[in-house]
Amino acid sequence: MHRIPQAKAPVYRRPTEAGAPAGAAALTVPDLDALDLHQGRAGGRDLRGRQVEILYWAARGATLDDTAARLGLSPGAVLEEVAPLSEAGLVALRPAPRAAVRRETLARVWAEAVAKHAGRPFLLPSGGAPLGYAEAGRRVEAIARRLAAAGLSKGSRIVVQAEPGVETALLFWAAVRLGVVVAVVDTAWSEAALLRALHAVRPALVFADAARAGRARAGRRPLVVLDAPHGAPDRFAAWLAGEGSDVEAQVGEDDPAVILFTSGTTGEPKGVELTHGALVRTARLLAETYGIRAGDRVLTLAEGHSVSGLRNPLVLTALTGAAAVLPAGAERRRPAAAVELCRRAGVSVLSTVPACLKALAAAGQPLEGLRLILCTGAPLPVAAAERLRALTPAPVRGYYGLTETAGVCVVEPPGGAAEGALGVPRGVVAQVVDSEARVLPPGAVGELRLYGANVATRFVGSAEALRGGWLYTGDLACWRDGQLALLGRVREAVKTPRGDLLAFAEIECVLERDPAVAEAAVRAVRDADGGERTLAYLRLVPHVAEGGVVARVMQRALEAFGPQGAPAAVRVVVDFPRASNGKVRRDTLPGDLA
């Protein structure tokens, strides 16, 4: 059964310190085991979409007024919607508990981290001096006072385009301490892309490192240059030396904390607003699921414009008292340099993506000292996982999420994910639906859609929004033995002559089982009759001869998918065209069958 976590699970805290007001009412679910919201059922009956949403909030302990406000309904309309469920004994209206509820804000996380872990290291920059929580706390307060003196307050925005480092980390905490929203953009963005983001965000201040200051100046907005040499104009150190102002801010967990840009369904970048609560809850979910603890040294190879690249080295560490190892640029991009940094800095937890782990596995250098590898995205191919096991005893534990879900919504269960599966949903309703939004049964392939407290509802620079409060991910998925399996993108699949959807990721997974294949990539093509077929490309393990590999993997594909589902051809390449995050750009692979 795929059930929403019970109210006692650490996935939701209402945004108030004092508990529900006197006389408040709440919908309660007497038997949480009767709920199967992922399949849209309760007590053996099918639920309408609105009923699923109401029961989701009821299971999390929201008051009736809270639930109504979140859904844009009146309390009476909420009660009318669930009246049939009430008659069946599946939901009841009762006085809301008065117990105090913890407020999940980044400001609170930071204050508690500085107080509790003052003597521990917080930031460990590669080649630089370590910075402890106590000193970091003092510097954050100084930066917050300067931001306040510059006229920034709750709801103001800043844009950051810089390699992650000590100054960007402290700037982040100072900004969220004030309720200022931090928009982090890709360091690889061109001047034109940055200008579009500046137009959409309209920041009060822009922070850029010296390598990108020229692009930022083109935006004609107040600029502060990070990591600039002494005497350089707009230097951060000189800006910080100015007068400060008192810092007072009342920040709630539903207030926006960051804006991160991602590609929408149109391919145009959209800014996603993530709240304080979403970042704290997802960090807590990772910490409790995978046992991140004080004393850990966490190395994150992604940059801060991604959720994992921002939350894991900053929020996850502060929440647990761990330290963030900050790599130099080359150490993010070169496997050998990353391995050496792990050894030199005593890294215990490595956070990365499948593309990077494939590269580390192919490099063949032992990963010493690690106790855990966190991998976000698709499951690691079997062959790559086997090569990694020969390099480190650290388990690879996966999680799945999108920018719009604050990066985490599916985690591995205690026994680990089943082969080919991602894991189980946490904090969200996860449904697999067909093209008409009908919930599909276990085993059927459809689009994954999500609903929940951590799903973003506000976007910047794009008219794109949720559909009826649900996030349609564009990912093909199915339920397998109670766990979600990800099969690729809706647009990264072909229909077989039988009408079945065949995801590129399914084909790639089969091809990557061959020990000679380091990585596979598949794209769609049209054959002479106009039918959809696939082409497969292979990157081989270093020093492996090409002879016989193509025939062998083609035979694997024929056995797995038959002649109509197997690739029309298989080709070997030195490497693939990639995006800045390391993912293969399938659309740029050659598409000719000749």
C-alpha distance (Angstrom), angle and dihedral (degrees) to the residues before:
residue distance angle dihedral
M1 . . .
H2 3.81 . .
R3 3.77 106.0 .
I4 3.77 135.9 173.5
P5 3.82 110.2 -108.4
Q6 3.79 113.7 -96.2
A7 3.77 118.7 -101.9
K8 3.81 91.3 -100.9
A9 3.82 91.2 63.3
P10 3.84 114.7 104.4
V11 3.78 95.4 -112.7
Y12 3.79 104.4 100.2
R13 3.80 138.7 35.7
R14 3.80 119.6 175.4
P15 3.83 114.9 -123.8
T16 3.79 99.6 -110.2
E17 3.77 134.3 87.2
A18 3.78 98.1 -153.2
G19 3.80 101.8 52.3
A20 3.79 123.9 -125.0
P21 3.82 117.1 -20.2
A22 3.79 117.7 -104.6
G23 3.79 111.5 -80.0
A24 3.81 94.1 18.9
A25 3.78 118.0 143.8
A26 3.78 130.8 -146.6
L27 3.76 135.7 -165.9
T28 3.78 109.4 -122.4
V29 3.78 131.4 -166.9
P30 3.83 109.4 -138.5
D31 3.81 93.5 -164.2
L32 3.79 113.2 32.7
D33 3.81 89.6 178.6
A34 3.81 87.8 67.5
L35 3.82 90.2 64.9
D36 3.79 121.0 92.2
L37 3.79 98.7 165.7
H38 3.80 93.2 163.1
Q39 3.81 87.3 65.4
G40 3.83 92.4 36.0
R41 3.79 94.8 -116.1
A42 3.80 138.5 122.7
G43 3.77 126.4 -179.7
G44 3.79 91.4 -9.5
R45 3.82 95.3 -54.1
D46 3.80 130.6 108.9
L47 3.80 116.3 -110.5
R48 3.78 130.1 -143.9
G49 3.79 116.1 -124.5
R50 3.81 92.9 -106.2
Q51 3.80 90.9 51.3
V52 3.80 89.9 53.1
E53 3.80 89.8 53.5
I54 3.81 93.6 48.6
L55 3.80 92.9 48.2
Y56 3.81 90.1 48.3
W57 3.80 91.5 59.0
A58 3.79 92.3 40.6
A59 3.81 90.3 54.7
R60 3.81 88.9 52.6
G61 3.81 93.5 53.6
A62 3.82 99.9 -107.7
T63 3.80 117.8 159.3
L64 3.78 120.0 -114.5
D65 3.81 90.5 -107.5
D66 3.82 90.9 48.8
T67 3.79 91.7 51.2
A68 3.79 93.0 46.9
A69 3.82 92.0 49.9
R70 3.80 93.0 49.5
L71 3.80 91.5 51.2
G72 3.81 96.4 41.7
L73 3.80 91.8 -118.4
S74 3.77 136.1 120.1
P75 3.83 117.2 -106.8
G76 3.80 87.7 -112.8
A77 3.80 91.6 55.1
V78 3.81 90.0 51.1
L79 3.80 91.1 52.6
E80 3.79 91.4 47.0
E81 3.81 90.7 51.7
V82 3.81 93.0 54.4
A83 3.82 97.4 37.0
P84 3.84 93.1 107.5
L85 3.80 89.6 50.5
S86 3.80 90.9 49.3
E87 3.79 90.9 52.7
A88 3.81 88.6 52.8
G89 3.81 91.1 51.6
L90 3.82 93.5 -114.3
V91 3.81 95.6 119.6
A92 3.80 134.4 21.0
L93 3.81 136.4 -169.7
R94 3.80 113.5 -126.5
P95 3.82 139.1 156.1
A96 3.79 110.7 -76.1
P97 3.83 115.8 -114.1
R98 3.79 116.7 -102.9
A99 3.79 95.4 -145.0
A100 3.80 115.2 131.8
V101 3.79 113.7 -103.7
R102 3.79 125.9 -149.2
R103 3.80 115.9 -113.1
E104 3.80 110.6 -132.8
T105 3.80 106.9 -147.9
L106 3.77 131.2 142.4
A107 3.80 90.1 -125.5
R108 3.78 90.0 59.6
V109 3.81 92.8 45.7
W110 3.80 90.4 53.1
A111 3.81 95.3 46.5
E112 3.80 91.1 50.2
A113 3.82 92.6 45.7
V114 3.81 93.1 53.2
A115 3.81 91.9 46.6
K116 3.80 96.6 44.6
H117 3.81 101.7 36.3
A118 3.81 101.8 32.3
G119 3.80 92.9 134.5
R120 3.79 96.4 47.1
P121 3.83 127.6 90.2
F122 3.81 115.1 -104.2
L123 3.82 106.5 176.9
L124 3.81 124.4 32.0
P125 3.82 107.1 -176.5
S126 3.79 116.5 -164.1
G127 3.78 107.1 -104.1
G128 3.82 92.8 2.0
A129 3.79 139.5 94.6
P130 3.82 118.2 -82.3
L131 3.80 118.7 -108.9
G132 3.80 120.2 -146.4
Y133 3.79 127.5 -145.4
A134 3.82 93.2 -107.5
E135 3.80 95.3 54.0
A136 3.80 90.9 40.0
G137 3.80 88.2 54.7
R138 3.81 91.5 54.0
R139 3.80 92.6 48.2
V140 3.80 92.4 47.0
E141 3.81 90.2 54.3
A142 3.82 90.5 50.6
I143 3.80 91.8 51.3
A144 3.80 91.4 46.0
R145 3.82 90.1 53.2
R146 3.82 90.3 51.8
L147 3.81 91.6 49.0
A148 3.80 89.2 51.0
A149 3.80 91.0 48.4
A150 3.81 88.5 53.0
G151 3.79 88.0 59.5
L152 3.79 98.5 -101.7
S153 3.79 118.5 142.0
K154 3.79 140.4 154.3
G155 3.82 108.8 -33.3
S156 3.82 95.6 19.4
R157 3.80 115.7 126.3
I158 3.78 136.4 -138.0
V159 3.82 129.5 -172.9
V160 3.81 121.7 -142.0
Q161 3.81 124.2 -164.6
A162 3.79 107.2 170.4
E163 3.78 143.0 109.8
P164 3.82 107.6 -89.4
G165 3.79 112.2 -96.0
V166 3.79 144.6 132.8
E167 3.80 94.9 -65.7
T168 3.82 94.6 48.9
A169 3.83 90.8 47.9
L170 3.80 93.5 51.7
L171 3.80 91.3 43.0
F172 3.80 90.0 54.9
W173 3.79 93.3 53.6
A174 3.80 93.1 44.2
A175 3.79 91.5 51.9
V176 3.81 97.3 47.9
R177 3.81 88.7 44.4
L178 3.83 85.7 64.3
G179 3.79 96.2 39.8
V180 3.82 89.9 -108.7
V181 3.82 112.6 150.2
V182 3.82 115.5 -123.8
A183 3.82 117.8 -148.6
V184 3.81 109.1 -165.6
V185 3.80 115.1 -167.2
D186 3.79 132.5 -166.9
T187 3.81 113.6 -83.9
A188 3.82 88.4 -142.0
W189 3.80 93.3 60.0
S190 3.77 117.3 119.9
E191 3.78 122.9 -124.0
A192 3.81 90.0 -99.6
A193 3.82 92.5 53.4
L194 3.79 91.2 47.2
L195 3.80 91.6 50.1
R196 3.81 90.3 52.9
A197 3.79 89.8 52.5
L198 3.81 92.1 47.8
H199 3.79 89.8 51.7
A200 3.81 91.3 50.8
V201 3.81 97.5 43.2
R202 3.84 99.2 36.3
P203 3.81 94.3 -157.2
A204 3.79 125.5 -160.6
L205 3.82 89.8 -141.6
V206 3.81 136.3 16.2
F207 3.81 122.6 -149.7
A208 3.81 118.5 -164.3
D209 3.78 134.4 162.3
A210 3.79 120.3 -115.1
A211 3.81 93.3 -96.2
R212 3.82 91.4 58.0
A213 3.78 102.3 32.4
G214 3.81 91.9 101.4
R215 3.79 92.0 59.7
A216 3.79 91.5 46.5
R217 3.82 93.3 50.9
A218 3.80 88.9 59.4
G219 3.80 87.5 67.7
R220 3.83 90.6 65.3
R221 3.79 93.5 -137.8
P222 3.82 127.8 127.1
L223 3.81 106.2 -75.2
V224 3.81 135.1 -160.2
V225 3.82 117.5 -170.1
L226 3.81 117.7 -141.4
D227 3.81 123.3 -149.2
A228 3.81 90.0 8.7
P229 3.83 120.4 160.4
H230 3.80 119.0 -103.2
G231 3.80 112.0 -76.7
A232 3.80 95.2 19.9
P233 3.82 116.2 138.1
D234 3.82 118.5 -100.4
R235 3.81 90.1 13.6
F236 3.84 115.9 177.8
A237 3.81 93.7 -133.4
A238 3.81 91.3 53.2
W239 3.81 91.4 46.4
L240 3.80 90.3 50.1
A241 3.80 91.4 53.1
G242 3.81 91.3 65.7
E243 3.79 126.7 99.1
G244 3.80 117.8 -67.5
S245 3.79 133.3 -149.5
D246 3.78 133.2 -141.7
V247 3.78 114.1 -83.1
E248 3.79 119.0 -134.1
A249 3.79 123.5 156.5
Q250 3.79 136.2 153.4
V251 3.79 104.8 -153.4
G252 3.80 123.7 -176.7
E253 3.78 129.4 -155.9
D254 3.81 91.4 -113.7
D255 3.83 91.8 55.0
P256 3.83 116.5 105.4
A257 3.80 115.8 -101.4
V258 3.81 106.5 173.2
I259 3.79 142.1 10.7
L260 3.79 115.9 -145.3
F261 3.77 123.3 -178.7
T262 3.78 123.7 -131.0
S263 3.78 135.5 163.0
G264 3.78 114.8 -92.9
T265 3.79 126.6 -150.6
T266 3.79 88.6 -81.6
G267 3.80 91.5 54.3
E268 3.82 90.9 -117.8
P269 3.82 112.7 125.5
K270 3.78 114.4 -105.6
G271 3.77 126.8 -167.9
V272 3.79 113.8 -125.2
E273 3.81 117.9 -154.5
L274 3.80 111.9 -143.6
T275 3.78 120.4 -167.3
H276 3.78 130.7 -132.2
G277 3.78 89.6 -111.7
A278 3.80 94.5 51.2
L279 3.82 93.2 52.9
V280 3.80 93.6 45.4
R281 3.79 95.0 45.3
T282 3.80 94.1 48.9
A283 3.81 91.4 46.8
R284 3.80 89.4 50.7
L285 3.80 90.4 48.2
L286 3.82 91.2 54.2
A287 3.80 92.5 44.9
E288 3.79 94.3 50.6
T289 3.81 96.5 39.5
Y290 3.80 96.7 48.3
G291 3.80 102.1 26.6
I292 3.81 101.6 -115.0
R293 3.81 106.2 177.8
A294 3.78 146.2 174.7
G295 3.78 110.5 -70.3
D296 3.80 94.8 33.5
R297 3.79 116.9 128.6
V298 3.79 108.6 -143.4
L299 3.81 122.6 -159.8
T300 3.80 115.8 -167.9
L301 3.80 115.8 -171.4
A302 3.82 96.1 -169.5
E303 3.81 119.4 89.6
G304 3.78 125.4 -115.0
H305 3.81 96.3 -99.2
S306 3.83 88.0 76.1
V307 3.80 122.8 69.8
S308 3.80 95.1 -120.2
G309 3.80 90.8 43.8
L310 3.80 90.1 55.9
R311 3.81 105.5 31.8
N312 3.80 100.4 40.6
P313 3.83 99.9 54.2
L314 3.82 94.3 36.5
V315 3.81 114.6 25.4
L316 3.82 100.1 26.0
T317 3.80 91.1 50.5
A318 3.81 95.3 46.1
L319 3.79 91.4 47.0
T320 3.81 92.0 54.7
G321 3.81 104.1 28.4
A322 3.80 92.2 -111.6
A323 3.81 124.5 141.4
A324 3.80 126.4 -116.0
V325 3.80 116.8 -134.0
L326 3.82 106.5 -148.6
P327 3.82 112.9 -151.3
A328 3.78 126.1 -152.4
G329 3.80 116.8 -117.3
A330 3.81 95.6 -95.0
E331 3.79 90.9 49.2
R332 3.80 89.5 59.6
R333 3.77 94.0 51.0
R334 3.83 106.3 34.4
P335 3.83 118.1 66.5
A336 3.80 94.0 -151.8
A337 3.80 91.7 52.4
A338 3.81 91.7 47.7
V339 3.81 91.1 51.3
E340 3.80 91.2 50.3
L341 3.82 91.2 49.1
C342 3.81 90.6 51.9
R343 3.80 89.5 55.0
R344 3.81 96.4 42.2
A345 3.81 96.9 45.3
G346 3.80 97.0 40.3
V347 3.81 93.3 -119.8
S348 3.81 112.6 -167.1
V349 3.83 99.8 175.8
L350 3.81 123.2 40.5
S351 3.82 117.2 -165.5
T352 3.79 116.8 -165.9
V353 3.82 147.3 121.4
P354 3.83 132.9 -90.3
A355 3.82 94.0 -101.5
C356 3.81 90.9 57.7
L357 3.80 93.5 45.5
K358 3.80 89.8 51.5
A359 3.81 88.7 53.8
L360 3.82 92.1 47.4
A361 3.80 90.3 49.1
A362 3.80 91.4 49.5
A363 3.83 91.5 48.6
G364 3.80 89.0 61.2
Q365 3.82 98.0 -150.5
P366 3.84 117.7 141.2
L367 3.82 114.8 -106.3
E368 3.79 101.5 -141.2
G369 3.79 126.1 -161.9
L370 3.80 98.8 11.7
R371 3.81 118.2 136.2
L372 3.82 97.2 177.7
I373 3.80 140.0 20.0
L374 3.81 117.1 -160.0
C375 3.80 114.4 -158.3
T376 3.79 122.6 -174.0
G377 3.79 122.4 -159.2
A378 3.78 130.3 25.3
P379 3.82 121.2 6.3
L380 3.79 114.3 -85.7
P381 3.83 112.7 -102.2
V382 3.80 113.8 -102.0
A383 3.81 94.2 -117.8
A384 3.81 93.0 51.3
A385 3.81 91.1 46.3
E386 3.80 90.5 52.5
R387 3.80 91.8 50.5
L388 3.81 90.2 49.7
R389 3.80 91.7 51.4
A390 3.80 87.5 60.0
L391 3.82 89.7 54.5
T392 3.82 101.8 44.0
P393 3.80 139.0 10.4
A394 3.81 89.3 -141.1
P395 3.82 112.2 116.0
V396 3.80 119.2 -123.1
R397 3.81 108.0 -128.6
G398 3.78 118.8 -172.4
Y399 3.76 137.3 -153.5
Y400 3.79 133.9 179.5
G401 3.76 133.7 -144.9
L402 3.77 144.3 126.6
T403 3.76 131.2 -125.5
E404 3.81 86.5 -102.0
T405 3.84 91.0 58.5
A406 3.82 94.7 47.5
G407 3.78 88.0 -102.9
V408 3.81 100.9 -70.5
C409 3.79 131.4 72.3
V410 3.82 103.6 126.1
V411 3.81 123.7 50.1
E412 3.77 135.8 173.2
P413 3.83 116.0 -92.2
P414 3.84 118.8 -121.6
G415 3.81 92.4 -90.3
G416 3.80 92.1 49.3
A417 3.78 130.7 -106.3
A418 3.79 120.1 -58.5
E419 3.81 115.7 -109.0
G420 3.78 109.4 -73.5
A421 3.82 93.0 8.0
L422 3.80 130.7 110.1
G423 3.78 99.2 -147.7
V424 3.80 136.2 -113.5
P425 3.83 130.5 -34.9
R426 3.79 118.5 -106.3
G427 3.79 125.5 -169.9
V428 3.80 93.8 0.4
V429 3.77 142.5 73.2
A430 3.80 105.7 -116.9
Q431 3.79 116.7 -164.4
V432 3.80 131.2 176.6
V433 3.80 107.4 -144.0
D434 3.80 139.5 177.9
S435 3.81 126.1 -123.7
E436 3.82 90.0 -79.4
A437 3.82 93.4 52.2
R438 3.81 93.8 -106.8
V439 3.80 114.0 149.7
L440 3.81 111.2 -111.6
P441 3.81 125.1 -143.6
P442 3.82 123.8 -113.0
G443 3.80 112.3 -68.8
A444 3.81 95.6 26.7
V445 3.81 117.5 114.3
G446 3.79 119.8 -129.1
E447 3.78 143.8 127.1
L448 3.79 118.4 -55.7
R449 3.80 114.6 -126.4
L450 3.79 125.9 -175.7
Y451 3.78 138.0 -157.7
G452 3.78 129.1 -177.8
A453 3.77 153.5 97.4
N454 3.81 94.7 -68.4
V455 3.81 95.3 50.0
A456 3.80 110.4 108.4
T457 3.79 116.3 -117.3
R458 3.83 100.3 -179.8
F459 3.79 126.5 67.7
V460 3.80 133.5 -174.6
G461 3.78 126.9 -145.6
S462 3.79 95.0 7.0
A463 3.77 136.8 76.3
E464 3.80 89.4 -144.4
A465 3.80 112.5 118.8
L466 3.76 140.8 161.2
R467 3.78 120.9 -68.0
G468 3.78 107.2 -118.0
G469 3.79 90.3 -27.3
W470 3.83 92.9 -52.6
L471 3.79 126.3 114.5
Y472 3.80 111.3 -135.1
T473 3.78 101.0 -154.4
G474 3.80 100.5 -163.4
D475 3.81 87.1 -130.0
L476 3.79 122.6 127.4
A477 3.79 111.3 -132.6
C478 3.78 144.6 158.2
W479 3.78 138.2 -170.1
R480 3.82 115.7 -105.9
D481 3.80 118.1 -177.6
G482 3.78 92.7 -28.6
Q483 3.81 95.7 -46.0
L484 3.79 132.2 98.9
A485 3.79 118.0 -113.0
L486 3.80 119.0 -162.4
L487 3.80 114.5 -144.3
G488 3.80 102.7 179.2
R489 3.77 137.4 -85.5
V490 3.79 124.5 -37.0
R491 3.80 86.9 -120.7
E492 3.82 91.1 43.3
A493 3.78 97.1 69.7
V494 3.78 139.7 75.5
K495 3.78 131.4 -145.0
T496 3.77 115.3 -118.2
P497 3.83 119.2 -137.7
R498 3.82 86.2 -98.1
G499 3.81 89.8 59.5
D500 3.82 96.3 -109.6
L501 3.80 120.6 138.3
L502 3.80 111.7 -118.4
A503 3.80 112.5 -166.8
F504 3.79 121.2 -146.1
A505 3.81 89.0 -131.2
E506 3.82 90.8 60.2
I507 3.80 91.0 55.2
E508 3.81 92.4 44.3
C509 3.80 91.1 51.6
V510 3.81 91.5 55.2
L511 3.82 93.3 46.8
E512 3.82 92.3 48.4
R513 3.80 91.2 58.4
D514 3.79 87.7 78.8
P515 3.83 107.9 96.4
A516 3.81 91.5 -135.3
V517 3.82 93.4 58.0
A518 3.80 116.9 87.5
E519 3.81 94.3 177.1
A520 3.80 139.0 -6.1
A521 3.80 131.3 -158.5
V522 3.79 128.7 -170.9
R523 3.79 132.1 -163.7
A524 3.80 134.8 -178.3
V525 3.81 124.9 -107.4
R526 3.81 136.5 172.2
D527 3.77 119.2 -116.8
A528 3.82 125.0 -143.0
D529 3.81 90.7 -84.4
G530 3.80 93.4 51.5
G531 3.80 93.7 -105.9
E532 3.80 123.4 140.4
R533 3.81 116.0 -104.3
T534 3.77 135.0 159.5
L535 3.79 135.8 -122.0
A536 3.81 119.2 -152.4
Y537 3.80 126.9 -150.9
L538 3.81 124.7 -165.5
R539 3.79 132.9 -156.9
L540 3.79 106.8 -160.8
V541 3.79 129.0 -143.0
P542 3.84 109.4 -94.0
H543 3.81 115.9 -85.8
V544 3.82 93.1 13.1
A545 3.81 115.5 132.3
E546 3.78 116.2 -122.1
G547 3.79 94.9 -137.9
G548 3.78 113.3 116.3
V549 3.81 96.0 -1.5
V550 3.82 96.7 102.8
A551 3.80 93.5 49.5
R552 3.79 91.4 46.3
V553 3.80 96.5 51.2
M554 3.80 91.7 43.2
Q555 3.79 88.0 56.4
R556 3.81 89.2 51.0
A557 3.80 90.0 52.5
L558 3.81 93.3 47.9
E559 3.79 90.9 51.6
A560 3.81 92.1 48.3
F561 3.82 101.6 40.9
G562 3.79 107.9 13.6
P563 3.82 126.0 -125.4
Q564 3.81 93.6 -60.6
G565 3.81 95.4 50.0
A566 3.80 100.8 38.0
P567 3.83 117.8 93.7
A568 3.78 116.3 -85.3
A569 3.80 88.0 -131.0
V570 3.81 140.8 -0.5
R571 3.80 122.0 -143.9
V572 3.80 134.3 -176.6
V573 3.82 120.9 -131.8
V574 3.79 133.8 179.4
D575 3.81 91.9 -126.3
F576 3.79 141.8 -27.0
P577 3.80 132.0 -104.6
R578 3.79 105.6 -102.4
A579 3.78 141.2 -165.3
S580 3.81 120.7 -125.6
N581 3.83 90.5 -90.6
G582 3.81 91.7 57.3
K583 3.79 96.5 -106.3
V584 3.79 117.5 139.2
R585 3.81 114.8 -105.4
R586 3.79 98.8 -137.5
D587 3.79 92.5 -179.9
T588 3.82 91.0 67.2
L589 3.81 95.8 51.7
P590 3.83 113.2 108.0
G591 3.79 110.1 -88.5
D592 3.81 103.5 -164.4
L593 3.80 121.3 115.9
A594 3.80 93.6 -155.4
